Amino acid sequence: MTLPAGSPVRLCMAAVNRDGTDAMSTDELVMDGKLHRHWGFGGGPHRCLGSHLARLELTLVVGEWLDRIPEFELAPEYTPEIRFPSKSFALKTLPLRWS
């Protein structure tokens, strides 16, 4: 496909790294402690300035959650709701159950 110069192009960020070309481009959430490449914080000169702080905060929050509530599951009736188009890729709710 050839696009004329100046053509507007939109990129669906939810589709980035999901083309199946490598082991990381799947629909699975992998929490193995290894650094996996993704575009969640942008890239190059457009990289989010707060990305390092956000990674640290997420590491602390997830670690604390798992220490306190190691066994949990999605509510069985839950269906994800994501609205497009959107400037952020986020779930409206995430109902969890634990004992």
PyMOL commands that set and color helices and strands:
alter all, ss='L'
color gray80, all
select helices_A, chain A and resi 13-15+44-46+51-68
alter helices_A, ss='H'
color red, helices_A
select strands_A, chain A and resi 73-74+96-97
alter strands_A, ss='S'
color yellow, strands_A
deselect
rebuild
show_as cartoon
